Amino acid sequence: MKKRTLGKSGLEVSALGLGCMSMSSGYGPAADKGEMIKLIRTAHDLDSTFDPSIAVTTYDAGAKLDWHIHTGGQVLLITEGTGSYQERGKPVRVVRKGDVIKCLPGVEHWHGATPNSGFAYLAVTPTQKGKTVWLEPVSDKDYDSVTAP
């Protein structure tokens, strides 16, 4: 698998092909996601018109992404744990298993685990509208405003 680094925090990503990506180092041990990857590949093969990036991402407690922008927007389907999501200038939103986040195109945001809980999601990002734009790391002030257990 080809590896590359995303963001300013050095998140390493392994490309799985067919627009699928599996996040690995920097976010704690990844759960066995073999069945999820098979499902993603099957969903992607159903219609060659679509070219999404689909990622299954697992975070340890306290892990988070840098601020970033998806030029085509992004949908996060929360699959495990408790996490945080914040858009620039808005309060941190606590998200849990079963929640869906729809981030509009061009909105600066970050997401990650809460300080005391791991977190996982399935992310769908249209790639036809450009790549992710990585910004600065999340400040301690922003992250410390998370109030979930």
PyRosetta script that sets phi, psi and omega in degrees:
from pyrosetta import init, pose_from_sequence

init()
pose = pose_from_sequence("MKKRTLGKSGLEVSALGLGCMSMSSGYGPAADKGEMIKLIRTAHDLDSTFDPSIAVTTYDAGAKLDWHIHTGGQVLLITEGTGSYQERGKPVRVVRKGDVIKCLPGVEHWHGATPNSGFAYLAVTPTQKGKTVWLEPVSDKDYDSVTAP")
pose.set_psi(1, 140.6)
pose.set_omega(1, 177.5)
pose.set_phi(2, -82.3)
pose.set_psi(2, 133.1)
pose.set_omega(2, -179.9)
pose.set_phi(3, -110.4)
pose.set_psi(3, 146.8)
pose.set_omega(3, 173.4)
pose.set_phi(4, -146.1)
pose.set_psi(4, 164.2)
pose.set_omega(4, -177.5)
pose.set_phi(5, -107.8)
pose.set_psi(5, 136.8)
pose.set_omega(5, 178.7)
pose.set_phi(6, -118.4)
pose.set_psi(6, 149.3)
pose.set_omega(6, 174.4)
pose.set_phi(7, 71.1)
pose.set_psi(7, 171.3)
pose.set_omega(7, -178.0)
pose.set_phi(8, -84.0)
pose.set_psi(8, -11.5)
pose.set_omega(8, 179.4)
pose.set_phi(9, -87.7)
pose.set_psi(9, -4.6)
pose.set_omega(9, 174.9)
pose.set_phi(10, 82.8)
pose.set_psi(10, 28.8)
pose.set_omega(10, 176.1)
pose.set_phi(11, -61.6)
pose.set_psi(11, 126.2)
pose.set_omega(11, 179.0)
pose.set_phi(12, -95.0)
pose.set_psi(12, 134.5)
pose.set_omega(12, -176.1)
pose.set_phi(13, -124.7)
pose.set_psi(13, 137.2)
pose.set_omega(13, 176.5)
pose.set_phi(14, -108.1)
pose.set_psi(14, 122.3)
pose.set_omega(14, 179.6)
pose.set_phi(15, -78.7)
pose.set_psi(15, 132.8)
pose.set_omega(15, -179.6)
pose.set_phi(16, -104.1)
pose.set_psi(16, -3.8)
pose.set_omega(16, -178.0)
pose.set_phi(17, 88.1)
pose.set_psi(17, 169.5)
pose.set_omega(17, 179.5)
pose.set_phi(18, 54.7)
pose.set_psi(18, 28.9)
pose.set_omega(18, 178.4)
pose.set_phi(19, 78.0)
pose.set_psi(19, 5.3)
pose.set_omega(19, -178.6)
pose.set_phi(20, -95.7)
pose.set_psi(20, 145.0)
pose.set_omega(20, 176.4)
pose.set_phi(21, -137.5)
pose.set_psi(21, 146.7)
pose.set_omega(21, 176.8)
pose.set_phi(22, -120.3)
pose.set_psi(22, 119.5)
pose.set_omega(22, 179.1)
pose.set_phi(23, -75.8)
pose.set_psi(23, 135.0)
pose.set_omega(23, -178.6)
pose.set_phi(24, -121.3)
pose.set_psi(24, -106.8)
pose.set_omega(24, -168.3)
pose.set_phi(25, -60.5)
pose.set_psi(25, 156.3)
pose.set_omega(25, 177.3)
pose.set_phi(26, 94.0)
pose.set_psi(26, -11.3)
pose.set_omega(26, -176.9)
pose.set_phi(27, -127.4)
pose.set_psi(27, 17.2)
pose.set_omega(27, 177.9)
pose.set_phi(28, 88.2)
pose.set_psi(28, 178.5)
pose.set_omega(28, -176.3)
pose.set_phi(29, -66.1)
pose.set_psi(29, 133.6)
pose.set_omega(29, 178.9)
pose.set_phi(30, -84.1)
pose.set_psi(30, 138.3)
pose.set_omega(30, 175.4)
pose.set_phi(31, -72.5)
pose.set_psi(31, 161.0)
pose.set_omega(31, 177.1)
pose.set_phi(32, -67.2)
pose.set_psi(32, 114.0)
pose.set_omega(32, -175.8)
pose.set_phi(33, -114.2)
pose.set_psi(33, 21.0)
pose.set_omega(33, -176.5)
pose.set_phi(34, -54.0)
pose.set_psi(34, -46.3)
pose.set_omega(34, -179.2)
pose.set_phi(35, -66.3)
pose.set_psi(35, -38.0)
pose.set_omega(35, 178.8)
pose.set_phi(36, -64.4)
pose.set_psi(36, -41.7)
pose.set_omega(36, 179.4)
pose.set_phi(37, -62.8)
pose.set_psi(37, -40.9)
pose.set_omega(37, 176.8)
pose.set_phi(38, -60.3)
pose.set_psi(38, -43.3)
pose.set_omega(38, 179.1)
pose.set_phi(39, -62.9)
pose.set_psi(39, -43.1)
pose.set_omega(39, 179.6)
pose.set_phi(40, -62.5)
pose.set_psi(40, -46.6)
pose.set_omega(40, 179.5)
pose.set_phi(41, -60.5)
pose.set_psi(41, -41.7)
pose.set_omega(41, 178.7)
pose.set_phi(42, -62.8)
pose.set_psi(42, -46.3)
pose.set_omega(42, -180.0)
pose.set_phi(43, -61.5)
pose.set_psi(43, -40.5)
pose.set_omega(43, -179.1)
pose.set_phi(44, -66.6)
pose.set_psi(44, -37.4)
pose.set_omega(44, -178.0)
pose.set_phi(45, -74.0)
pose.set_psi(45, -12.4)
pose.set_omega(45, -176.9)
pose.set_phi(46, -65.5)
pose.set_psi(46, -29.1)
pose.set_omega(46, -176.8)
pose.set_phi(47, -152.2)
pose.set_psi(47, 112.8)
pose.set_omega(47, -177.3)
pose.set_phi(48, -73.9)
pose.set_psi(48, -2.5)
pose.set_omega(48, 177.2)
pose.set_phi(49, -68.1)
pose.set_psi(49, -31.9)
pose.set_omega(49, -176.2)
pose.set_phi(50, -93.2)
pose.set_psi(50, 143.6)
pose.set_omega(50, 178.7)
pose.set_phi(51, -133.8)
pose.set_psi(51, 63.0)
pose.set_omega(51, -178.5)
pose.set_phi(52, -84.2)
pose.set_psi(52, 155.7)
pose.set_omega(52, 164.0)
pose.set_phi(53, -91.1)
pose.set_psi(53, 126.3)
pose.set_omega(53, 179.2)
pose.set_phi(54, -120.8)
pose.set_psi(54, 125.4)
pose.set_omega(54, -177.2)
pose.set_phi(55, -127.5)
pose.set_psi(55, 139.7)
pose.set_omega(55, 169.6)
pose.set_phi(56, -108.4)
pose.set_psi(56, 118.7)
pose.set_omega(56, -173.3)
pose.set_phi(57, -126.3)
pose.set_psi(57, 134.4)
pose.set_omega(57, 179.1)
pose.set_phi(58, -123.5)
pose.set_psi(58, 132.9)
pose.set_omega(58, -179.3)
pose.set_phi(59, -119.6)
pose.set_psi(59, 143.9)
pose.set_omega(59, 166.6)
pose.set_phi(60, -79.7)
pose.set_psi(60, 162.1)
pose.set_omega(60, 175.7)
pose.set_phi(61, -52.6)
pose.set_psi(61, 134.4)
pose.set_omega(61, 177.4)
pose.set_phi(62, 87.9)
pose.set_psi(62, -7.6)
pose.set_omega(62, -179.3)
pose.set_phi(63, -87.5)
pose.set_psi(63, 144.6)
pose.set_omega(63, -177.4)
pose.set_phi(64, -154.3)
pose.set_psi(64, 160.0)
pose.set_omega(64, 173.7)
pose.set_phi(65, -87.8)
pose.set_psi(65, 164.4)
pose.set_omega(65, 170.6)
pose.set_phi(66, -72.5)
pose.set_psi(66, 166.3)
pose.set_omega(66, 169.0)
pose.set_phi(67, -58.1)
pose.set_psi(67, 143.3)
pose.set_omega(67, 179.1)
pose.set_phi(68, -160.7)
pose.set_psi(68, 170.0)
pose.set_omega(68, -179.6)
pose.set_phi(69, -130.7)
pose.set_psi(69, 136.5)
pose.set_omega(69, 169.8)
pose.set_phi(70, -105.9)
pose.set_psi(70, 114.4)
pose.set_omega(70, -175.8)
pose.set_phi(71, -64.6)
pose.set_psi(71, -23.9)
pose.set_omega(71, 177.8)
pose.set_phi(72, -104.7)
pose.set_psi(72, 7.2)
pose.set_omega(72, -176.5)
pose.set_phi(73, 83.9)
pose.set_psi(73, -179.9)
pose.set_omega(73, -179.6)
pose.set_phi(74, -162.2)
pose.set_psi(74, 146.5)
pose.set_omega(74, 173.0)
pose.set_phi(75, -118.2)
pose.set_psi(75, 128.8)
pose.set_omega(75, 176.1)
pose.set_phi(76, -112.2)
pose.set_psi(76, 127.2)
pose.set_omega(76, 175.3)
pose.set_phi(77, -107.8)
pose.set_psi(77, 108.8)
pose.set_omega(77, -174.5)
pose.set_phi(78, -75.1)
pose.set_psi(78, 123.6)
pose.set_omega(78, -174.5)
pose.set_phi(79, -108.9)
pose.set_psi(79, -20.8)
pose.set_omega(79, -178.1)
pose.set_phi(80, -154.0)
pose.set_psi(80, 148.8)
pose.set_omega(80, 167.8)
pose.set_phi(81, 72.1)
pose.set_psi(81, -160.5)
pose.set_omega(81, -179.9)
pose.set_phi(82, -126.2)
pose.set_psi(82, 130.7)
pose.set_omega(82, -178.5)
pose.set_phi(83, -132.4)
pose.set_psi(83, -178.9)
pose.set_omega(83, 180.0)
pose.set_phi(84, -124.9)
pose.set_psi(84, 144.0)
pose.set_omega(84, 175.2)
pose.set_phi(85, -140.1)
pose.set_psi(85, 132.4)
pose.set_omega(85, 179.3)
pose.set_phi(86, -141.6)
pose.set_psi(86, 133.5)
pose.set_omega(86, 170.3)
pose.set_phi(87, -97.6)
pose.set_psi(87, 145.2)
pose.set_omega(87, -177.8)
pose.set_phi(88, -51.6)
pose.set_psi(88, 128.4)
pose.set_omega(88, 177.2)
pose.set_phi(89, 84.6)
pose.set_psi(89, -0.8)
pose.set_omega(89, -179.9)
pose.set_phi(90, -117.5)
pose.set_psi(90, 160.7)
pose.set_omega(90, 177.6)
pose.set_phi(91, -67.5)
pose.set_psi(91, 157.7)
pose.set_omega(91, 175.9)
pose.set_phi(92, -66.5)
pose.set_psi(92, 135.8)
pose.set_omega(92, 178.4)
pose.set_phi(93, -106.5)
pose.set_psi(93, 128.8)
pose.set_omega(93, 176.4)
pose.set_phi(94, -85.8)
pose.set_psi(94, 130.6)
pose.set_omega(94, -179.5)
pose.set_phi(95, -123.7)
pose.set_psi(95, 148.6)
pose.set_omega(95, -176.6)
pose.set_phi(96, -133.5)
pose.set_psi(96, 167.8)
pose.set_omega(96, 177.8)
pose.set_phi(97, -46.1)
pose.set_psi(97, 130.2)
pose.set_omega(97, -179.8)
pose.set_phi(98, 97.5)
pose.set_psi(98, -17.4)
pose.set_omega(98, 178.4)
pose.set_phi(99, -74.9)
pose.set_psi(99, 153.2)
pose.set_omega(99, 176.2)
pose.set_phi(100, -124.5)
pose.set_psi(100, 129.9)
pose.set_omega(100, 177.0)
pose.set_phi(101, -111.1)
pose.set_psi(101, 128.5)
pose.set_omega(101, 174.1)
pose.set_phi(102, -113.1)
pose.set_psi(102, 106.7)
pose.set_omega(102, 179.5)
pose.set_phi(103, -95.9)
pose.set_psi(103, 119.5)
pose.set_omega(103, -177.7)
pose.set_phi(104, -68.4)
pose.set_psi(104, 154.7)
pose.set_omega(104, 178.4)
pose.set_phi(105, -56.1)
pose.set_psi(105, 138.0)
pose.set_omega(105, 174.8)
pose.set_phi(106, 80.0)
pose.set_psi(106, 2.4)
pose.set_omega(106, -177.7)
pose.set_phi(107, -86.8)
pose.set_psi(107, 124.3)
pose.set_omega(107, 176.1)
pose.set_phi(108, -72.6)
pose.set_psi(108, 131.2)
pose.set_omega(108, -177.6)
pose.set_phi(109, -158.8)
pose.set_psi(109, 171.6)
pose.set_omega(109, 170.9)
pose.set_phi(110, -144.8)
pose.set_psi(110, 160.9)
pose.set_omega(110, 174.9)
pose.set_phi(111, -151.5)
pose.set_psi(111, 155.0)
pose.set_omega(111, 179.8)
pose.set_phi(112, 178.2)
pose.set_psi(112, -174.9)
pose.set_omega(112, 179.1)
pose.set_phi(113, -74.2)
pose.set_psi(113, 158.2)
pose.set_omega(113, 171.5)
pose.set_phi(114, -78.6)
pose.set_psi(114, 167.6)
pose.set_omega(114, -177.7)
pose.set_phi(115, -58.9)
pose.set_psi(115, -26.7)
pose.set_omega(115, -174.1)
pose.set_phi(116, -117.6)
pose.set_psi(116, 8.9)
pose.set_omega(116, -177.1)
pose.set_phi(117, -142.4)
pose.set_psi(117, 140.2)
pose.set_omega(117, 170.1)
pose.set_phi(118, -70.4)
pose.set_psi(118, 173.3)
pose.set_omega(118, -169.7)
pose.set_phi(119, -160.7)
pose.set_psi(119, 141.0)
pose.set_omega(119, 176.5)
pose.set_phi(120, -146.2)
pose.set_psi(120, 151.8)
pose.set_omega(120, 177.5)
pose.set_phi(121, -154.0)
pose.set_psi(121, 165.0)
pose.set_omega(121, 169.9)
pose.set_phi(122, -107.7)
pose.set_psi(122, 123.0)
pose.set_omega(122, -178.6)
pose.set_phi(123, -111.1)
pose.set_psi(123, 134.8)
pose.set_omega(123, 176.4)
pose.set_phi(124, -121.4)
pose.set_psi(124, 120.7)
pose.set_omega(124, -176.2)
pose.set_phi(125, -131.2)
pose.set_psi(125, 122.8)
pose.set_omega(125, 177.2)
pose.set_phi(126, -67.6)
pose.set_psi(126, 128.2)
pose.set_omega(126, -178.0)
pose.set_phi(127, -93.6)
pose.set_psi(127, -13.1)
pose.set_omega(127, -178.9)
pose.set_phi(128, -66.8)
pose.set_psi(128, -19.8)
pose.set_omega(128, -174.6)
pose.set_phi(129, -101.5)
pose.set_psi(129, 14.8)
pose.set_omega(129, 176.5)
pose.set_phi(130, 114.3)
pose.set_psi(130, 169.8)
pose.set_omega(130, -177.4)
pose.set_phi(131, -89.8)
pose.set_psi(131, 166.7)
pose.set_omega(131, 174.7)
pose.set_phi(132, -66.3)
pose.set_psi(132, 137.0)
pose.set_omega(132, 176.2)
pose.set_phi(133, -103.2)
pose.set_psi(133, 114.7)
pose.set_omega(133, -178.3)
pose.set_phi(134, -88.9)
pose.set_psi(134, 136.0)
pose.set_omega(134, -178.0)
pose.set_phi(135, -116.0)
pose.set_psi(135, -152.7)
pose.set_omega(135, -175.4)
pose.set_phi(136, -77.7)
pose.set_psi(136, 160.7)
pose.set_omega(136, 174.7)
pose.set_phi(137, -62.2)
pose.set_psi(137, 154.4)
pose.set_omega(137, 175.9)
pose.set_phi(138, -68.9)
pose.set_psi(138, 131.3)
pose.set_omega(138, -179.4)
pose.set_phi(139, -72.1)
pose.set_psi(139, 157.8)
pose.set_omega(139, 175.2)
pose.set_phi(140, -59.7)
pose.set_psi(140, -36.5)
pose.set_omega(140, 179.6)
pose.set_phi(141, -60.5)
pose.set_psi(141, -47.2)
pose.set_omega(141, 179.3)
pose.set_phi(142, -64.9)
pose.set_psi(142, -47.4)
pose.set_omega(142, -176.7)
pose.set_phi(143, -67.1)
pose.set_psi(143, -39.5)
pose.set_omega(143, -178.2)
pose.set_phi(144, -69.0)
pose.set_psi(144, -11.0)
pose.set_omega(144, 177.9)
pose.set_phi(145, -79.3)
pose.set_psi(145, -2.9)
pose.set_omega(145, 176.2)
pose.set_phi(146, -69.4)
pose.set_psi(146, 129.1)
pose.set_omega(146, -176.2)
pose.set_phi(147, -115.5)
pose.set_psi(147, 6.5)
pose.set_omega(147, -178.6)
pose.set_phi(148, -77.5)
pose.set_psi(148, 157.3)
pose.set_omega(148, 177.0)
pose.set_phi(149, -67.4)
pose.dump_pdb("model.pdb")
